[in-house]
Amino acid sequence: MQWRKSSYTGGANDNQCVELGRLAPGVGIGVRDSKDPGGGHLTLTVGEFAALLARIKRTTSP
């Protein structure tokens, strides 16, 4: 699986960065800590991931 950093990453010294990866078809999206790539990942369905993004947008909007 290929992981990619969040587009909101602030740079090399950013302490709050996640990576996303598309899991096998029908499994969903993997989310992991970019500072600990071997530490495992959280598996979310596409629906759960969409709900997470919607909640983040609601709680971080000015």
C-alpha positions as CSV (number, residue, x, y, z in Angstrom):
1,M,0.0,0.0,0.0
2,Q,1.2,3.5,-0.8
3,W,0.8,6.1,2.0
4,R,0.6,9.9,1.5
5,K,0.9,12.7,3.9
6,S,-2.0,15.0,4.6
7,S,-2.1,18.1,2.5
8,Y,-2.3,20.0,5.8
9,T,1.2,19.0,6.9
10,G,3.1,22.0,8.0
11,G,6.5,20.7,7.0
12,A,9.3,18.5,8.3
13,N,9.0,19.7,11.9
14,D,5.2,19.4,12.1
15,N,4.4,17.4,15.2
16,Q,0.8,16.6,14.2
17,C,0.9,14.8,10.9
18,V,-1.1,11.9,9.6
19,E,-0.7,9.7,6.5
20,L,-3.6,8.2,4.5
21,G,-3.6,5.0,2.4
22,R,-6.3,3.3,0.4
23,L,-6.7,-0.3,1.7
24,A,-7.8,-3.2,-0.4
25,P,-11.0,-2.7,-2.4
26,G,-14.0,-2.8,0.0
27,V,-11.8,-2.4,3.1
28,G,-11.6,1.4,3.3
29,I,-9.0,4.0,4.3
30,G,-6.0,3.6,6.5
31,V,-4.9,6.4,8.8
32,R,-1.5,6.4,10.6
33,D,0.9,8.6,12.5
34,S,3.6,9.7,10.1
35,K,6.2,9.8,12.9
36,D,5.5,6.1,13.7
37,P,4.8,4.3,10.4
38,G,5.4,0.9,11.9
39,G,3.0,1.5,14.8
40,G,0.0,0.3,13.0
41,H,-3.0,2.2,11.5
42,L,-6.6,2.9,12.1
43,T,-8.9,1.4,9.5
44,L,-12.0,3.4,8.5
45,T,-14.7,2.6,5.9
46,V,-15.1,5.2,3.2
47,G,-18.3,6.3,5.0
48,E,-16.6,6.6,8.4
49,F,-13.7,8.5,6.8
50,A,-16.1,10.9,5.1
51,A,-17.9,11.5,8.4
52,L,-14.6,12.1,10.2
53,L,-13.6,14.7,7.6
54,A,-17.0,16.4,7.9
55,R,-16.7,16.6,11.7
56,I,-13.2,18.0,11.5
57,K,-14.3,20.7,9.0
58,R,-17.2,21.6,11.3
59,T,-15.1,21.8,14.5
60,T,-12.1,23.7,12.9
61,S,-14.0,26.2,10.8
62,P,-13.7,29.8,12.0
